[in-house]
């Protein structure tokens, strides 16, 4: 379950950012998650809750926004949406592609309470 390690790394970043801004509590977190990360949103949400206990992010609302995959074929130059089980270019059949988006994990915003 890689969601637990993702949640742990996320909480580390959140705690660091909260400390930098003298926040006493993190109320909301917005996370953009690439579809190619193969994260199960419900499991990540539960892992986040568990890892946040005892930190300023305990009780914070986690909003996850999925980033759809998009690739560029190095053979023909066409952009396409790869399917989860088939990364062949639908235009020329090449397997040589560059992932343009969909493999990200971006902490996009925090809503914090300060003194």
Secondary structure, 3 states (H helix, E strand, C coil): CHHHHHHHHHHHHHHHHHHHCCEEEEEEEEEEEEHHHCCCHHHHHHHHHHHHCCCCCCCCEEEEEEECCEEEECCCCCEECCECCECCCCCCCCCCEEEEECCCEEEEEEEEEEC
